[in-house]
């Protein structure tokens, strides 16, 4: 992994110094963004995506903001809340880092969010659990992605309407805060529309064997099977679902995917006809997305995925807000971000002042068959898109300074 990371950082870097947590950072003379991701273990490839995305945001501004050099400090969370909290606290206390972004796990992000509040540093994330901008919200945490509430509203609800005769739904859920949050929102929609929830199985993060869950879903005669996992867990589950013939017996939905990355790794032979929800899709008529597409084709000879787009957007928004505030003072930057409307990766986006949740589109895709794929990135059709976030009256967020 370190060899791959060094190779990535050697390509196309404009005035960027990459710092690991063991190296000193003179934060008073520069702007340092701590990028939190998995740089070891089974999710290390997502760390590499974080490097590409955040690095491009710094390149975009010529490596400087307010005349100060911008540096990226890559922090390996190991996908462990305690480790992430400790490393974030250390970076804030001993290295003076005031800006952090990332995390691929809701549990990890919630731990970092509390450190951000404790230390008065800004944290930008794109994890799913509703609590991040809900019951556990705080003044120092911002989220770009729609929460699990929005993901389910924009995937399960339209599919129930599209398939009114599909009355039996089965769920397969990762046993941590992200999965629990998705499951709760699914059940709420099932109850709203009178859909029968015929079963659920829980599995640990990093699970590899889904055959028993798949056979139970088939035995339950499910019309729809919903895989509420992410990343490698989803990829393994969908491939096994195909091998066991589930894709021929039921319709399948993955409400929260990384979009193109997952579709490419699973392959059209395994995911034809499956529905996927995602935060970012490259094939839309959005200027910033087109610009990102062009940069990725030039740099990497391929199109970007959500796991690269999100860290790009985090770093871009932090740098944009610093520039607008004309200071690196965290509270001044927060004031700029609150209520900010801007042209983002899904069109016009807006950061809600009361909970720091971004109002943005979420996409429902259907994977294409191999014969229908016409070129690079043409793996799915956008079925629908929309914005679903809770209003201030509905929100559990009670923001405090």
DOVOFI-414501 format. One line per field, with one value per residue (C-alpha): z, y, x; residue number from 1; chain. Coordinates in steps of 0.5 Angstrom, whole numbers, plus 500, padded with zeros to 3 digits. Each point is the difference from the previous one (the first is absolute). Layout:
residues N
Z	(Z, ...) $
Y	(Y, ...) $
X	(X, ...) $
seq	(NUM, ...) $
mol	(A, ...) $
//
This chain:
residues 401
Z	(500, 502, 493, 496, 504, 499, 493, 500, 503, 495, 494, 499, 507, 500, 506, 505, 505, 503, 507, 504, 508, 502, 497, 503, 496, 502, 499, 501, 494, 495, 500, 501, 499, 504, 495, 504, 496, 500, 498, 502, 500, 496, 498, 499, 492, 503, 503, 493, 498, 505, 498, 493, 502, 505, 496, 494, 504, 503, 492, 498, 504, 499, 506, 504, 504, 502, 498, 505, 497, 501, 503, 500, 506, 499, 506, 500, 505, 499, 500, 507, 504, 506, 495, 496, 506, 503, 494, 498, 507, 500, 493, 503, 507, 498, 492, 501, 494, 500, 494, 499, 494, 499, 503, 497, 506, 504, 506, 499, 498, 506, 504, 496, 500, 508, 500, 495, 505, 506, 496, 496, 493, 494, 497, 493, 499, 495, 505, 500, 507, 502, 506, 497, 499, 504, 507, 501, 496, 502, 497, 498, 495, 493, 496, 492, 499, 501, 506, 500, 501, 493, 497, 502, 498, 493, 499, 504, 499, 492, 499, 505, 495, 494, 502, 504, 500, 503, 507, 503, 502, 503, 503, 501, 505, 503, 507, 502, 500, 493, 498, 506, 498, 493, 502, 505, 494, 496, 505, 500, 493, 500, 505, 497, 493, 503, 498, 504, 502, 500, 503, 502, 501, 504, 498, 502, 496, 496, 499, 494, 500, 499, 497, 506, 500, 493, 500, 506, 496, 494, 505, 502, 493, 500, 494, 502, 504, 503, 501, 505, 500, 497, 496, 500, 504, 494, 495, 503, 502, 493, 496, 505, 499, 492, 501, 505, 494, 505, 494, 496, 506, 503, 498, 504, 503, 503, 503, 501, 495, 498, 493, 494, 505, 502, 493, 497, 506, 500, 492, 495, 500, 508, 500, 494, 502, 508, 503, 503, 504, 500, 502, 494, 492, 495, 494, 502, 497, 505, 499, 506, 499, 492, 503, 505, 494, 495, 506, 501, 493, 499, 507, 500, 494, 503, 503, 508, 505, 506, 504, 497, 499, 507, 503, 494, 502, 507, 499, 495, 504, 506, 496, 496, 507, 503, 493, 501, 508, 498, 507, 502, 507, 500, 503, 494, 495, 503, 500, 492, 499, 504, 495, 494, 493, 495, 493, 503, 497, 499, 498, 505, 507, 507, 507, 505, 505, 506, 499, 495, 495, 493, 496, 493, 495, 501, 494, 499, 495, 496, 498, 492, 497, 497, 493, 501, 503, 495, 502, 507, 506, 496, 505, 503, 498, 505, 502, 504, 505, 505, 507, 506, 507, 506, 502, 506, 503, 498, 502, 507, 499, 506, 498, 506, 499) $
Y	(500, 505, 499, 501, 506, 503, 499, 503, 506, 501, 501, 507, 503, 508, 503, 494, 497, 494, 499, 494, 500, 499, 506, 507, 505, 508, 501, 508, 501, 495, 498, 492, 496, 493, 495, 494, 493, 493, 500, 492, 494, 498, 507, 503, 501, 505, 504, 500, 503, 505, 502, 501, 504, 505, 501, 502, 506, 502, 500, 504, 506, 500, 497, 506, 504, 507, 500, 494, 493, 495, 493, 493, 496, 493, 496, 493, 499, 492, 501, 500, 505, 501, 500, 505, 504, 500, 502, 505, 503, 499, 504, 506, 500, 499, 502, 506, 497, 504, 496, 493, 496, 493, 493, 494, 498, 503, 498, 503, 506, 501, 499, 505, 505, 500, 502, 505, 503, 499, 503, 506, 497, 499, 493, 499, 493, 496, 494, 498, 499, 505, 502, 503, 506, 498, 498, 501, 506, 505, 507, 498, 494, 500, 495, 500, 493, 499, 496, 493, 503, 504, 494, 495, 506, 500, 493, 495, 505, 501, 493, 498, 505, 497, 492, 501, 492, 499, 499, 496, 503, 497, 504, 498, 505, 501, 500, 507, 507, 501, 494, 501, 507, 497, 495, 504, 505, 494, 497, 507, 500, 493, 502, 506, 496, 494, 496, 493, 500, 492, 500, 503, 497, 504, 499, 503, 505, 497, 493, 496, 494, 502, 493, 499, 507, 499, 493, 503, 506, 495, 495, 506, 501, 508, 504, 505, 499, 506, 499, 506, 499, 504, 499, 493, 497, 502, 498, 493, 500, 501, 495, 495, 502, 499, 493, 498, 502, 505, 505, 496, 499, 507, 507, 503, 507, 503, 506, 503, 498, 504, 500, 499, 496, 495, 499, 499, 495, 496, 500, 500, 492, 501, 506, 501, 502, 502, 507, 504, 506, 505, 507, 502, 497, 503, 499, 507, 507, 503, 505, 498, 493, 501, 503, 495, 494, 504, 500, 493, 498, 504, 498, 492, 499, 498, 503, 502, 497, 502, 498, 505, 505, 501, 501, 505, 504, 500, 503, 505, 502, 501, 504, 504, 502, 502, 505, 503, 501, 503, 497, 493, 501, 494, 504, 505, 494, 497, 506, 500, 493, 501, 501, 500, 499, 497, 496, 494, 493, 498, 507, 506, 498, 503, 499, 501, 504, 497, 493, 501, 495, 501, 500, 496, 495, 493, 495, 493, 496, 494, 496, 498, 494, 499, 500, 507, 503, 505, 503, 502, 501, 498, 495, 502, 504, 506, 498, 506, 505, 505, 503, 497, 503, 502, 507, 503, 499, 492, 500, 497, 505, 505, 504, 503, 505) $
X	(500, 505, 504, 493, 499, 507, 499, 493, 503, 506, 495, 498, 501, 500, 503, 498, 503, 497, 501, 499, 499, 507, 502, 500, 495, 501, 493, 501, 504, 495, 493, 500, 494, 500, 497, 497, 500, 502, 507, 501, 496, 494, 498, 507, 497, 495, 506, 503, 494, 500, 507, 498, 494, 503, 506, 497, 496, 507, 503, 493, 502, 508, 502, 498, 494, 501, 507, 502, 502, 495, 502, 496, 501, 498, 498, 498, 494, 501, 492, 500, 496, 505, 506, 497, 499, 507, 503, 496, 501, 507, 500, 496, 504, 507, 500, 495, 496, 493, 497, 498, 496, 498, 499, 496, 497, 494, 502, 507, 497, 496, 506, 504, 494, 500, 508, 499, 495, 504, 506, 497, 502, 496, 498, 497, 497, 496, 498, 493, 497, 494, 503, 506, 496, 494, 500, 508, 501, 505, 502, 506, 498, 497, 498, 500, 496, 493, 499, 497, 493, 501, 503, 494, 495, 503, 501, 495, 494, 500, 501, 494, 496, 503, 499, 493, 499, 507, 497, 506, 506, 506, 506, 508, 503, 507, 500, 502, 497, 500, 496, 496, 498, 499, 495, 496, 499, 498, 495, 497, 498, 498, 495, 498, 498, 498, 505, 502, 507, 501, 507, 506, 507, 506, 507, 507, 504, 505, 495, 502, 495, 492, 498, 495, 497, 499, 497, 495, 498, 498, 497, 496, 497, 503, 498, 505, 507, 503, 508, 501, 508, 505, 507, 503, 494, 495, 505, 500, 493, 498, 504, 498, 493, 501, 503, 494, 495, 497, 500, 496, 495, 499, 502, 506, 501, 507, 498, 507, 505, 506, 497, 505, 505, 496, 497, 506, 503, 494, 499, 494, 500, 498, 496, 496, 493, 502, 498, 505, 500, 506, 502, 504, 499, 505, 495, 496, 499, 504, 506, 504, 499, 502, 506, 502, 499, 504, 506, 499, 500, 507, 503, 498, 496, 494, 494, 499, 496, 496, 506, 505, 494, 499, 507, 501, 493, 502, 507, 497, 495, 505, 504, 495, 497, 507, 501, 493, 501, 507, 502, 502, 496, 496, 494, 500, 500, 494, 496, 502, 498, 493, 495, 505, 497, 505, 500, 502, 501, 493, 498, 498, 501, 499, 502, 495, 501, 497, 503, 506, 497, 500, 494, 502, 498, 500, 500, 496, 504, 498, 506, 500, 501, 507, 497, 497, 507, 502, 507, 504, 496, 493, 498, 493, 494, 498, 493, 498, 504, 498, 501, 497, 503, 496, 497, 502, 494, 501, 507, 503, 506, 500, 506, 505, 506) $
seq	(1, 2, 3, 4, 5, 6, 7, 8, 9, 10, 11, 12, 13, 14, 15, 16, 17, 18, 19, 20, 21, 22, 23, 24, 25, 26, 27, 28, 29, 30, 31, 32, 33, 34, 35, 36, 37, 38, 39, 40, 41, 42, 43, 44, 45, 46, 47, 48, 49, 50, 51, 52, 53, 54, 55, 56, 57, 58, 59, 60, 61, 62, 63, 64, 65, 66, 67, 68, 69, 70, 71, 72, 73, 74, 75, 76, 77, 78, 79, 80, 81, 82, 83, 84, 85, 86, 87, 88, 89, 90, 91, 92, 93, 94, 95, 96, 97, 98, 99, 100, 101, 102, 103, 104, 105, 106, 107, 108, 109, 110, 111, 112, 113, 114, 115, 116, 117, 118, 119, 120, 121, 122, 123, 124, 125, 126, 127, 128, 129, 130, 131, 132, 133, 134, 135, 136, 137, 138, 139, 140, 141, 142, 143, 144, 145, 146, 147, 148, 149, 150, 151, 152, 153, 154, 155, 156, 157, 158, 159, 160, 161, 162, 163, 164, 165, 166, 167, 168, 169, 170, 171, 172, 173, 174, 175, 176, 177, 178, 179, 180, 181, 182, 183, 184, 185, 186, 187, 188, 189, 190, 191, 192, 193, 194, 195, 196, 197, 198, 199, 200, 201, 202, 203, 204, 205, 206, 207, 208, 209, 210, 211, 212, 213, 214, 215, 216, 217, 218, 219, 220, 221, 222, 223, 224, 225, 226, 227, 228, 229, 230, 231, 232, 233, 234, 235, 236, 237, 238, 239, 240, 241, 242, 243, 244, 245, 246, 247, 248, 249, 250, 251, 252, 253, 254, 255, 256, 257, 258, 259, 260, 261, 262, 263, 264, 265, 266, 267, 268, 269, 270, 271, 272, 273, 274, 275, 276, 277, 278, 279, 280, 281, 282, 283, 284, 285, 286, 287, 288, 289, 290, 291, 292, 293, 294, 295, 296, 297, 298, 299, 300, 301, 302, 303, 304, 305, 306, 307, 308, 309, 310, 311, 312, 313, 314, 315, 316, 317, 318, 319, 320, 321, 322, 323, 324, 325, 326, 327, 328, 329, 330, 331, 332, 333, 334, 335, 336, 337, 338, 339, 340, 341, 342, 343, 344, 345, 346, 347, 348, 349, 350, 351, 352, 353, 354, 355, 356, 357, 358, 359, 360, 361, 362, 363, 364, 365, 366, 367, 368, 369, 370, 371, 372, 373, 374, 375, 376, 377, 378, 379, 380, 381, 382, 383, 384, 385, 386, 387, 388, 389, 390, 391, 392, 393, 394, 395, 396, 397, 398, 399, 400, 401) $
mol	(A, A, A, A, A, A, A, A, A, A, A, A, A, A, A, A, A, A, A, A, A, A, A, A, A, A, A, A, A, A, A, A, A, A, A, A, A, A, A, A, A, A, A, A, A, A, A, A, A, A, A, A, A, A, A, A, A, A, A, A, A, A, A, A, A, A, A, A, A, A, A, A, A, A, A, A, A, A, A, A, A, A, A, A, A, A, A, A, A, A, A, A, A, A, A, A, A, A, A, A, A, A, A, A, A, A, A, A, A, A, A, A, A, A, A, A, A, A, A, A, A, A, A, A, A, A, A, A, A, A, A, A, A, A, A, A, A, A, A, A, A, A, A, A, A, A, A, A, A, A, A, A, A, A, A, A, A, A, A, A, A, A, A, A, A, A, A, A, A, A, A, A, A, A, A, A, A, A, A, A, A, A, A, A, A, A, A, A, A, A, A, A, A, A, A, A, A, A, A, A, A, A, A, A, A, A, A, A, A, A, A, A, A, A, A, A, A, A, A, A, A, A, A, A, A, A, A, A, A, A, A, A, A, A, A, A, A, A, A, A, A, A, A, A, A, A, A, A, A, A, A, A, A, A, A, A, A, A, A, A, A, A, A, A, A, A, A, A, A, A, A, A, A, A, A, A, A, A, A, A, A, A, A, A, A, A, A, A, A, A, A, A, A, A, A, A, A, A, A, A, A, A, A, A, A, A, A, A, A, A, A, A, A, A, A, A, A, A, A, A, A, A, A, A, A, A, A, A, A, A, A, A, A, A, A, A, A, A, A, A, A, A, A, A, A, A, A, A, A, A, A, A, A, A, A, A, A, A, A, A, A, A, A, A, A, A, A, A, A, A, A, A, A, A, A, A, A, A, A, A, A, A, A, A, A, A, A, A, A, A, A, A, A, A, A, A, A, A, A, A, A) $
//
